[in-house]
Amino acid sequence: MSVRRVVEDFERRLDLGRRLAAFEPCRYRGNDGGRPALHVDDFTGIPFLDGIAGVEYYQHRARLRAVEGDCFVASTPAAPGYERYCREVLGLGAAELLEVDPGRDRLAVARGCMIGPYRSRLAGLAAASGGLVIEPFMGIEVIWELAAAVAADSGTEVQVLAPPPPVTWIANDKATFEDLVTAVLGPGFLPASRRSASAEALARGLLELAEASPAVALKRLRCASAMGNEVFESPALRGRGLAGVLDIVRGFLERTGWDGSEEVLAVAWEESSSSPSTQWWLPPPGGGGPHLDGVYEQILAGEEGVFVGSRPSGLPADLEREIVSQSGRVAAALHGLGYVGRCSFDHLVLPSGRVVFTECNGRWGGTSTPMNLVDRLYPGGRPPYQARGFVHAGLKSLTFEELLARLGDSVRDRGVGAGRFVLYNVGPLTEFGKFDVIAIGSDREQVDQLMTEELPGRLGLL
């Protein structure tokens, strides 16, 4: 089906015209007139993140998008020395941290912005600047509520650089995204799946899929980074019979806080030779079509394939062209539905060479965040690099300034054009021994050596 017809069908089926009308006053149109941006990494739209150590500190990734005069929001203070590092070493410009107190839920920073002095500060910023742009991690409902509140308080125009919630969830809900891919490309571009809100139907679906696939999985629809997935070996599952598999399904639903009505996916867990992602920017109306920002190889860990890092793709050119062609058509459909901003797709390259989608990330994420930072640091073109999370128990209690001292002149200094490592997401370091790092080299082999040998060597961990 043509992209245009798919868009028309989804608009009609999902009643998008009526549902999007409420968000029209704050939709991003690209004519922001140089107004400052508020960067809000509110993760409350993604379930199961409480299993990630130090996830509340991830809000500081928003600092990496901020430019001179912007604000960003977090519920924790910046690590001592980190703001100076961003300004003076990375040259990212001066940006203001708005440290909010969201109450019990440390991830609910957008809601925290609507409380007392924080709301007054944003209204004052918008009034003084003639408006404000809010660029969130993800265009969830509370972001748009915040935009409407600041606009009303300041009497200015506040735009959200993200898709409105009805379109955000077309991208981020795995079942709706499956429907979109199949509508645009036809059958065969996704792993085999069954979906249901019935435990019994899911158990039968798992057993059906287990007949043809060596492994199968259950997936909650709105999770990220495999946090809502559970994988099962098919032979063991078949040996349990329907009653035994039903017990497994019920246990999964209970562990993941299922509400009794949301659909859940049972999927064939495909073996793959690679797990690439395509990174897209979808501009506002009048800004042209979707723009490809790169093809990346994801670095995954464990049976569930938890994301731990990424690097620019080294896949064969013909395979990259196929992946880009497929994802470009889906990106065009999302764009036609009103999607604006950062978007990416995860794919699998199967042993047969066939490429399938696994999900859409309608938000900023673990690949796009360092990609954007590298582009800021290297405006003349991306060098070979790898970005990943680094965690080691031996780093617990280490401060960021001590981390800088250990790495010494290997830390990238934009001003002098030297150094090989860029540090970010350093908030979890002292408590969990965890931070994110980009290694930059002359080729993939050197980058691998930097990440696996020089970095731990400099940290005294070898």
C-alpha distance (Angstrom), angle and dihedral (degrees) to the residues before:
residue distance angle dihedral
M1 . . .
S2 3.80 . .
V3 3.80 117.5 .
R4 3.80 90.0 -119.1
R5 3.80 92.4 55.7
V6 3.80 91.6 46.3
V7 3.80 90.0 53.0
E8 3.79 91.9 49.3
D9 3.81 91.6 48.0
F10 3.81 93.8 49.7
E11 3.79 92.0 45.6
R12 3.78 90.2 53.6
R13 3.80 97.1 40.3
L14 3.81 94.6 46.9
D15 3.82 95.3 37.4
L16 3.80 88.6 -126.6
G17 3.80 96.9 163.8
R18 3.77 92.0 63.9
R19 3.80 95.9 37.1
L20 3.81 94.7 49.8
A21 3.80 94.8 49.4
A22 3.81 92.5 81.1
F23 3.82 90.9 59.2
E24 3.79 97.2 46.3
P25 3.84 97.4 98.5
C26 3.82 92.0 60.4
R27 3.81 100.9 36.6
Y28 3.80 115.1 127.0
R29 3.78 113.3 -109.0
G30 3.79 100.7 174.2
N31 3.80 94.6 -115.3
D32 3.80 96.2 104.5
G33 3.80 93.7 142.4
G34 3.80 93.4 -137.7
R35 3.79 93.2 -60.2
P36 3.81 116.3 162.4
A37 3.78 120.4 -97.1
L38 3.77 130.0 -130.4
H39 3.82 111.2 -146.6
V40 3.80 112.6 -154.5
D41 3.79 120.8 -178.8
D42 3.80 98.2 -169.9
F43 3.82 108.4 166.9
T44 3.79 98.9 -175.2
G45 3.81 92.4 110.5
I46 3.81 90.8 65.5
P47 3.82 116.6 72.6
F48 3.82 128.2 -145.4
L49 3.80 96.5 30.1
D50 3.80 90.2 126.3
G51 3.81 86.3 85.1
I52 3.82 91.4 66.2
A53 3.80 112.1 91.6
G54 3.78 111.5 -120.4
V55 3.80 94.8 -1.1
E56 3.83 92.2 152.8
Y57 3.81 88.0 66.8
Y58 3.82 90.2 58.5
Q59 3.81 87.3 80.5
H60 3.81 86.4 81.4
R61 3.80 89.8 69.5
A62 3.81 83.8 82.6
R63 3.82 87.1 72.0
L64 3.80 89.0 70.3
R65 3.83 91.5 64.1
A66 3.80 95.1 45.7
V67 3.81 120.7 102.8
E68 3.80 132.3 -169.0
G69 3.81 110.0 -45.6
D70 3.81 96.7 12.7
C71 3.82 127.4 123.0
F72 3.78 129.8 -140.8
V73 3.78 130.5 -167.7
A74 3.80 133.2 -133.1
S75 3.79 137.8 156.8
T76 3.82 92.1 -139.2
P77 3.81 131.3 55.3
A78 3.79 120.6 -103.3
A79 3.79 115.1 -97.2
P80 3.81 109.1 -95.5
G81 3.80 108.6 -90.1
Y82 3.81 95.4 15.1
E83 3.81 97.4 103.9
R84 3.80 91.2 49.4
Y85 3.82 87.9 49.6
C86 3.83 91.7 51.9
R87 3.80 92.8 48.0
E88 3.78 104.1 36.9
V89 3.80 105.7 24.9
L90 3.80 101.5 33.0
G91 3.80 94.5 29.0
L92 3.81 95.1 -137.0
G93 3.82 95.3 148.1
A94 3.78 130.2 -117.2
A95 3.80 114.6 -51.7
E96 3.81 129.1 171.3
L97 3.80 122.6 -123.4
L98 3.78 112.6 -142.3
E99 3.80 102.2 -158.6
V100 3.79 106.9 -160.2
D101 3.78 132.2 -173.5
P102 3.83 106.9 -136.1
G103 3.80 93.7 177.5
R104 3.78 121.6 -127.8
D105 3.80 96.9 -7.3
R106 3.79 104.6 66.4
L107 3.81 90.5 -171.2
A108 3.83 94.7 58.6
V109 3.80 95.7 88.3
A110 3.82 95.8 142.5
R111 3.80 89.8 57.6
G112 3.80 88.0 46.2
C113 3.82 89.7 56.7
M114 3.81 89.3 62.9
I115 3.81 93.6 60.5
G116 3.80 123.0 99.8
P117 3.80 115.6 -73.5
Y118 3.81 94.9 16.9
R119 3.78 92.1 56.8
S120 3.81 90.2 46.8
R121 3.81 90.6 50.9
L122 3.81 92.2 53.1
A123 3.80 92.9 44.8
G124 3.81 88.9 51.4
L125 3.80 91.9 48.9
A126 3.80 91.5 49.9
A127 3.82 92.6 46.7
A128 3.80 92.6 49.0
S129 3.81 92.4 47.4
G130 3.80 99.0 40.6
G131 3.78 91.6 -114.0
L132 3.79 143.8 -15.7
V133 3.79 140.4 -117.6
I134 3.80 117.5 -142.7
E135 3.80 113.1 -154.4
P136 3.81 108.3 -174.0
F137 3.77 135.4 -174.0
M138 3.81 86.2 -114.8
G139 3.80 134.8 -1.2
I140 3.82 97.4 -113.7
E141 3.79 123.4 156.7
V142 3.80 97.5 -96.1
I143 3.82 91.4 58.1
W144 3.80 90.6 58.7
E145 3.80 90.6 46.0
L146 3.80 88.3 54.3
A147 3.81 91.8 49.6
A148 3.80 92.1 50.4
A149 3.82 91.4 48.1
V150 3.83 94.0 50.5
A151 3.80 91.1 45.4
A152 3.81 91.2 52.1
D153 3.81 93.5 45.7
S154 3.81 95.2 46.9
G155 3.79 101.1 34.5
T156 3.81 88.9 -131.3
E157 3.78 137.0 111.8
V158 3.80 114.1 -89.3
Q159 3.80 116.0 -171.2
V160 3.81 128.3 -165.4
L161 3.79 116.1 -140.9
A162 3.80 95.0 -150.4
P163 3.79 137.4 70.4
P164 3.81 118.5 -79.0
P165 3.83 113.4 -101.1
P166 3.84 97.4 -98.3
V167 3.82 88.9 57.3
T168 3.82 94.2 37.0
W169 3.79 88.2 61.0
I170 3.79 94.7 47.4
A171 3.80 85.1 63.0
N172 3.80 101.1 37.6
D173 3.80 101.6 38.9
K174 3.80 105.6 86.3
A175 3.80 95.6 -147.8
T176 3.81 95.3 49.4
F177 3.79 89.9 45.0
E178 3.82 89.6 53.1
D179 3.81 88.3 53.6
L180 3.80 90.8 51.2
V181 3.82 94.7 48.9
T182 3.80 92.0 48.9
A183 3.80 91.9 47.0
V184 3.82 92.2 50.9
L185 3.81 101.8 37.8
G186 3.80 105.2 18.0
P187 3.81 127.2 -125.8
G188 3.81 123.8 -29.4
F189 3.80 101.2 48.0
L190 3.81 96.4 99.4
P191 3.81 134.6 51.9
A192 3.80 112.2 -93.5
S193 3.80 110.4 -87.0
R194 3.79 147.1 169.8
R195 3.78 125.2 -154.2
S196 3.76 131.9 -161.7
A197 3.78 145.9 143.6
S198 3.81 88.8 -136.7
A199 3.79 120.9 92.0
E200 3.80 90.3 -151.3
A201 3.81 93.0 52.5
L202 3.81 91.0 47.5
A203 3.80 90.8 51.8
R204 3.81 90.7 51.6
G205 3.80 89.9 45.9
L206 3.80 92.5 52.7
L207 3.80 91.2 51.2
E208 3.82 91.9 48.7
L209 3.80 91.4 51.0
A210 3.81 91.4 44.3
E211 3.80 89.5 63.0
A212 3.81 91.2 67.2
S213 3.81 104.8 25.7
P214 3.83 130.7 59.2
A215 3.81 90.4 -136.4
V216 3.79 137.0 19.1
A217 3.78 135.0 -170.1
L218 3.77 145.5 -158.8
K219 3.81 117.0 -131.7
R220 3.76 131.8 -169.1
L221 3.78 109.0 -140.4
R222 3.79 103.9 -124.3
C223 3.78 104.3 36.2
A224 3.81 126.3 116.3
S225 3.82 135.5 -144.4
A226 3.83 92.7 14.4
M227 3.81 90.9 -65.9
G228 3.81 91.4 133.5
N229 3.81 97.1 41.6
E230 3.79 131.2 100.1
V231 3.81 121.8 -173.3
F232 3.82 126.3 -152.8
E233 3.79 130.9 -169.0
S234 3.80 106.8 -120.2
P235 3.83 99.2 -136.3
A236 3.81 91.7 53.9
L237 3.78 90.7 45.8
R238 3.80 93.6 50.6
G239 3.78 88.8 50.9
R240 3.80 90.9 60.2
G241 3.79 94.9 60.7
L242 3.80 124.4 -147.2
A243 3.81 95.7 -59.7
G244 3.80 92.5 50.2
V245 3.81 93.2 46.5
L246 3.79 90.1 48.8
D247 3.81 88.5 57.0
I248 3.82 89.1 51.4
V249 3.79 91.6 50.4
R250 3.79 93.0 48.2
G251 3.80 90.3 49.7
F252 3.81 90.8 51.9
L253 3.79 92.2 48.9
E254 3.80 91.8 49.7
R255 3.83 93.8 47.2
T256 3.80 91.9 50.5
G257 3.80 95.8 47.7
W258 3.80 96.0 -114.6
D259 3.81 111.9 -166.4
G260 3.81 95.4 -144.8
S261 3.80 95.9 -111.7
E262 3.83 110.1 55.3
E263 3.78 115.4 98.4
V264 3.80 118.7 -114.6
L265 3.81 127.8 -156.2
A266 3.79 126.4 -125.0
V267 3.82 107.3 -164.7
A268 3.78 141.8 178.2
W269 3.81 105.1 -108.2
E270 3.78 100.3 -136.4
E271 3.78 124.9 -150.6
S272 3.78 109.7 -127.8
S273 3.78 140.8 -171.2
S274 3.80 92.5 -148.2
S275 3.80 140.6 6.0
P276 3.81 107.0 -149.3
S277 3.77 127.2 177.6
T278 3.78 128.2 -153.9
Q279 3.79 116.9 -143.3
W280 3.81 118.1 -148.7
W281 3.79 138.8 -179.0
L282 3.81 115.3 -153.2
P283 3.82 109.7 -160.8
P284 3.81 127.3 -148.9
P285 3.82 120.4 -95.6
G286 3.78 110.5 -61.3
G287 3.81 92.9 23.3
G288 3.80 96.6 98.4
G289 3.78 130.4 -108.8
P290 3.81 130.9 -45.7
H291 3.80 113.4 -53.0
L292 3.81 121.5 -144.6
D293 3.81 111.0 -135.1
G294 3.78 96.8 -178.5
V295 3.79 151.6 -51.2
Y296 3.80 114.3 -107.2
E297 3.77 138.1 -172.1
Q298 3.79 112.2 -130.7
I299 3.79 119.9 -138.8
L300 3.80 107.2 -140.5
A301 3.80 131.3 -174.8
G302 3.79 135.3 -158.8
E303 3.77 133.3 7.8
E304 3.80 92.6 -62.5
G305 3.81 91.9 52.1
V306 3.82 98.4 -119.9
F307 3.79 111.8 -166.1
V308 3.82 114.1 -114.2
G309 3.80 103.3 158.8
S310 3.78 151.1 -30.7
R311 3.77 145.8 -139.0
P312 3.81 135.9 -170.2
S313 3.77 111.3 -76.3
G314 3.78 124.1 -92.9
L315 3.80 93.1 -175.1
P316 3.82 120.3 133.7
A317 3.82 112.8 -81.7
D318 3.82 94.8 -118.5
L319 3.81 91.4 52.7
E320 3.79 91.5 48.5
R321 3.81 90.1 51.0
E322 3.81 90.3 53.2
I323 3.81 92.5 49.3
V324 3.81 92.1 47.0
S325 3.80 92.4 47.5
Q326 3.81 92.7 52.5
S327 3.79 96.1 43.4
G328 3.80 92.2 43.2
R329 3.80 91.7 61.3
V330 3.80 91.5 49.5
A331 3.81 90.4 46.6
A332 3.80 88.9 52.1
A333 3.81 90.2 53.7
L334 3.81 92.1 50.7
H335 3.79 89.2 47.0
G336 3.79 90.7 51.9
L337 3.80 89.4 51.9
G338 3.81 90.7 56.9
Y339 3.79 103.5 -89.9
V340 3.83 113.3 156.7
G341 3.80 128.2 179.6
R342 3.79 137.6 13.3
C343 3.80 118.8 4.5
S344 3.79 135.9 159.8
F345 3.78 139.1 -178.3
D346 3.80 128.8 -144.3
H347 3.79 118.1 -143.4
L348 3.80 139.7 -178.5
V349 3.79 125.1 -141.6
L350 3.80 104.2 -149.0
P351 3.83 122.9 -148.4
S352 3.81 87.8 -105.4
G353 3.81 89.5 59.4
R354 3.79 92.9 -110.1
V355 3.81 114.8 137.7
V356 3.80 121.6 -142.7
F357 3.79 134.7 177.9
T358 3.79 120.5 -118.7
E359 3.81 101.7 -178.6
C360 3.78 148.5 -32.6
N361 3.80 123.3 -113.4
G362 3.78 104.0 -152.1
R363 3.79 93.1 -174.0
W364 3.79 144.4 50.1
G365 3.79 110.7 -66.0
G366 3.76 151.8 163.7
T367 3.81 94.4 -62.5
S368 3.81 101.8 35.2
T369 3.82 94.2 47.6
P370 3.82 97.0 60.4
M371 3.82 90.4 35.7
N372 3.79 90.0 58.1
L373 3.80 91.1 46.3
V374 3.82 92.7 50.6
D375 3.81 89.2 50.1
R376 3.80 89.6 53.4
L377 3.80 92.4 49.0
Y378 3.82 94.4 43.6
P379 3.82 107.3 34.7
G380 3.81 90.5 165.1
G381 3.81 92.8 63.9
R382 3.79 140.6 -52.7
P383 3.78 118.3 -79.8
P384 3.82 121.0 -148.1
Y385 3.80 107.3 -76.1
Q386 3.77 146.2 154.4
A387 3.81 127.2 -147.8
R388 3.78 122.9 -162.0
G389 3.75 146.3 143.8
F390 3.80 116.0 -94.7
V391 3.79 120.3 -159.1
H392 3.80 130.7 170.9
A393 3.79 130.6 160.4
G394 3.79 88.7 -136.0
L395 3.81 89.8 67.8
K396 3.80 96.0 58.6
S397 3.82 112.3 122.0
L398 3.82 90.5 20.1
T399 3.81 112.8 131.6
F400 3.78 123.8 -138.2
E401 3.81 91.0 -112.3
E402 3.81 89.7 52.8
L403 3.82 88.8 49.4
L404 3.81 89.5 53.8
A405 3.80 90.2 49.4
R406 3.80 92.7 52.1
L407 3.80 92.3 50.3
G408 3.80 92.8 44.8
D409 3.80 116.0 168.4
S410 3.81 91.8 -1.2
V411 3.84 88.0 79.5
R412 3.79 110.2 99.9
D413 3.81 111.7 -109.5
R414 3.78 111.0 -167.8
G415 3.78 93.0 -162.5
V416 3.79 95.6 59.7
G417 3.80 95.9 29.0
A418 3.80 94.7 -126.5
G419 3.79 137.5 114.8
R420 3.78 135.8 67.3
F421 3.83 107.3 -132.7
V422 3.81 130.0 68.0
L423 3.82 115.9 -166.3
Y424 3.80 127.8 -152.2
N425 3.79 141.5 148.2
V426 3.79 87.9 44.1
G427 3.82 97.2 152.9
P428 3.84 94.5 96.9
L429 3.82 92.2 51.5
T430 3.81 102.7 94.5
E431 3.80 96.5 41.0
F432 3.81 100.8 35.2
G433 3.83 106.8 17.5
K434 3.79 88.5 -117.9
F435 3.80 136.4 130.3
D436 3.81 139.9 143.2
V437 3.77 124.0 -110.5
I438 3.79 139.8 -174.9
A439 3.81 117.2 -149.2
I440 3.82 114.2 -157.2
G441 3.80 123.5 -165.2
S442 3.76 145.8 149.0
D443 3.82 95.4 -93.1
R444 3.80 141.2 -2.4
E445 3.80 93.3 -90.4
Q446 3.79 93.0 55.0
V447 3.81 91.1 45.7
D448 3.82 90.3 53.2
Q449 3.82 90.2 49.6
L450 3.79 91.4 49.5
M451 3.81 92.3 51.4
T452 3.80 98.7 42.5
E453 3.81 101.9 33.9
E454 3.79 116.4 13.4
L455 3.81 97.4 42.3
P456 3.82 97.3 51.2
G457 3.81 89.0 39.2
R458 3.79 92.4 54.9
L459 3.80 89.0 47.4
G460 3.80 91.5 53.7
L461 3.81 93.3 -116.7
L462 3.82 100.3 122.4
